[in-house]
Amino acid sequence: MKFNWKFIKENKKAIRFLLVFVGAYVVLNSLYGFYVQQYSPTSDPLTRVVSDHVVLVLRWFDSSVQGYVSNFNEYIAIANDSENMIYVFEGCNSLNVMIVYISFLIAFTGPMKSFFKFTVAGFVGIYLLNLIRLVLLYGVTFYFPDQLYFFHKYLFTGIIYVVVFVFWYFWVRTARANG
């Protein structure tokens, strides 16, 4: 069987995009993995910051909400006076979504000034949306505990990725207009 060089030449931009995207994702996700592993068996500082922000917002509605850091587990429990409601793990801190987001921006090149603007706007947007997600998950566990899996696994995750796709759409428009 003969290798089809014509296919490579015709699809050079798409192949380059995929290779850069996967490469950036693997490198950034590996660095993130090393970062998280340094703190095992406890939670990493970013997850603690996210949990602190969730507790801060939840206290607007219930002053008894507290965050409990464990020295033996990689999560922070967020609870009110009566019971634990949610556990925030490192996967809940939104950094994985940010890694996917920026990997796309790196792979689909555009003007550097716009790249920095989109990176900051995207990271802030993803962080705030994730914060809202965690606050709403707390409410789901309180009012609709049987629906937690659906809301956590599908609905809120889907909403976050729709917003990421919207950011990507505007990034592609900006990059194409300037390139």
C-alpha positions as CSV (number, residue, x, y, z in Angstrom):
1,M,0.0,0.0,0.0
2,K,1.3,3.4,-1.0
3,F,1.4,6.4,1.4
4,N,-0.9,9.2,0.1
5,W,1.3,12.4,0.3
6,K,-1.4,14.3,-1.7
7,F,-3.8,13.9,1.2
8,I,-1.1,15.4,3.6
9,K,-0.5,18.3,1.3
10,E,-4.2,19.0,0.8
11,N,-4.9,18.9,4.5
12,K,-1.7,20.4,5.8
13,K,-3.5,23.2,7.8
14,A,-6.0,20.8,9.5
15,I,-3.2,18.3,10.3
16,R,-1.0,21.0,11.7
17,F,-4.0,22.3,13.8
18,L,-4.7,18.8,15.2
19,L,-1.0,18.1,16.0
20,V,-0.5,21.4,17.7
21,F,-3.8,21.1,19.6
22,V,-3.0,17.6,20.9
23,G,0.6,18.6,21.6
24,A,-0.4,21.7,23.6
25,Y,-3.1,19.7,25.5
26,V,-0.7,16.8,26.4
27,V,2.1,19.2,27.6
28,L,-0.3,21.5,29.6
29,N,-2.3,18.6,31.0
30,S,1.0,16.8,32.0
31,L,2.2,19.9,33.8
32,Y,-1.1,20.2,35.5
33,G,-0.9,16.6,36.6
34,F,2.6,17.1,38.1
35,Y,1.3,20.2,39.9
36,V,-1.6,18.4,41.4
37,Q,0.5,15.4,42.4
38,Q,2.8,17.5,44.5
39,Y,0.0,18.1,47.0
40,S,-1.3,14.5,47.2
41,P,-2.9,13.3,49.5
42,T,-4.5,16.7,50.1
43,S,-6.1,19.2,47.7
44,D,-4.1,21.6,45.7
45,P,-4.1,25.4,46.3
46,L,-6.2,26.2,43.2
47,T,-8.9,23.8,44.3
48,R,-8.8,25.4,47.7
49,V,-9.2,28.9,46.2
50,V,-12.2,27.8,44.1
51,S,-13.8,26.1,47.2
52,D,-13.2,29.3,49.2
53,H,-15.0,31.3,46.5
54,V,-17.9,28.9,46.5
55,V,-18.2,29.1,50.2
56,L,-18.1,32.9,50.0
57,V,-21.0,33.0,47.5
58,L,-23.0,30.4,49.4
59,R,-22.7,32.4,52.6
60,W,-24.9,35.1,51.0
61,F,-27.7,32.5,51.2
62,D,-26.7,30.5,54.3
63,S,-24.3,31.9,56.8
64,S,-23.6,28.4,58.3
65,V,-21.8,27.1,55.1
66,Q,-18.2,26.1,55.7
67,G,-15.4,24.5,53.7
68,Y,-13.5,21.7,55.3
69,V,-10.0,20.8,54.0
70,S,-8.9,17.3,54.7
71,N,-5.3,16.3,55.4
72,F,-6.0,12.8,54.1
73,N,-8.2,13.3,51.1
74,E,-7.9,15.3,47.8
75,Y,-11.2,17.2,48.2
76,I,-12.7,20.0,50.2
77,A,-16.1,19.3,51.7
78,I,-18.6,22.2,51.6
79,A,-21.3,21.8,54.1
80,N,-23.8,23.7,56.2
81,D,-24.4,23.0,59.9
82,S,-26.3,19.8,59.4
83,E,-24.5,17.8,56.7
84,N,-21.9,17.7,53.9
85,M,-23.4,18.8,50.6
86,I,-20.7,18.7,48.0
87,Y,-17.1,17.7,47.7
88,V,-14.8,19.8,45.5
89,F,-12.0,17.7,43.9
90,E,-9.1,19.0,41.7
91,G,-11.2,18.2,38.6
92,C,-13.8,20.8,39.8
93,N,-11.4,23.8,39.7
94,S,-12.0,24.5,36.0
95,L,-8.3,24.2,35.0
96,N,-8.9,21.2,32.8
97,V,-11.4,23.2,30.8
98,M,-9.0,26.1,30.6
99,I,-6.3,23.8,29.2
100,V,-8.6,22.5,26.5
101,Y,-9.6,26.1,25.7
102,I,-6.1,27.5,25.5
103,S,-4.8,24.5,23.5
104,F,-7.3,25.5,20.8
105,L,-6.2,29.1,20.9
106,I,-2.6,28.0,20.5
107,A,-3.4,25.6,17.6
108,F,-5.6,28.1,15.7
109,T,-3.1,30.9,15.5
110,G,-4.1,34.6,15.6
111,P,-2.7,38.0,16.5
112,M,-0.7,37.9,19.8
113,K,-2.6,40.9,21.3
114,S,-6.0,39.2,20.6
115,F,-4.6,35.9,21.9
116,F,-3.9,37.4,25.3
117,K,-7.3,39.2,25.4
118,F,-9.1,35.9,24.5
119,T,-7.0,33.9,27.0
120,V,-7.8,36.3,29.9
121,A,-11.5,36.7,28.9
122,G,-11.8,32.9,28.4
123,F,-10.1,32.0,31.7
124,V,-12.2,34.5,33.7
125,G,-15.4,33.4,31.9
126,I,-14.7,29.7,32.5
127,Y,-13.7,30.3,36.1
128,L,-16.9,32.3,36.9
129,L,-19.1,29.9,35.1
130,N,-17.5,27.0,37.0
131,L,-18.0,28.9,40.3
132,I,-21.7,29.3,39.4
133,R,-21.9,25.6,38.5
134,L,-20.5,24.6,41.9
135,V,-22.9,26.9,43.7
136,L,-25.8,25.5,41.8
137,L,-24.7,21.9,42.4
138,Y,-24.8,22.7,46.1
139,G,-28.4,23.8,45.6
140,V,-29.2,20.7,43.6
141,T,-27.9,18.5,46.4
142,F,-30.1,20.3,48.8
143,Y,-33.3,20.4,46.8
144,F,-32.9,17.7,44.1
145,P,-30.4,15.2,45.5
146,D,-31.6,12.4,43.1
147,Q,-30.7,14.6,40.1
148,L,-27.2,15.4,41.2
149,Y,-25.5,13.0,38.7
150,F,-27.4,14.4,35.7
151,F,-26.8,18.0,36.6
152,H,-23.1,17.4,37.4
153,K,-22.2,15.0,34.6
154,Y,-24.3,16.3,31.7
155,L,-26.2,19.6,32.1
156,F,-23.7,21.9,33.8
157,T,-20.7,20.3,31.9
158,G,-22.6,20.8,28.6
159,I,-23.3,24.4,29.4
160,I,-19.6,25.1,30.2
161,Y,-18.5,23.5,26.9
162,V,-21.2,25.5,24.9
163,V,-19.7,28.7,26.3
164,V,-16.2,27.5,25.4
165,F,-17.4,26.8,21.8
166,V,-18.8,30.3,21.7
167,F,-15.4,31.7,22.8
168,W,-13.7,29.6,20.1
169,Y,-16.2,30.8,17.5
170,F,-15.3,34.4,18.2
171,W,-11.6,33.5,18.4
172,V,-11.7,31.9,14.9
173,R,-13.5,35.0,13.5
174,T,-10.9,37.3,15.1
175,A,-8.0,35.2,13.9
176,R,-9.3,34.9,10.3
177,A,-10.1,38.7,10.1
178,N,-6.5,39.5,11.1
179,G,-4.7,36.7,9.3
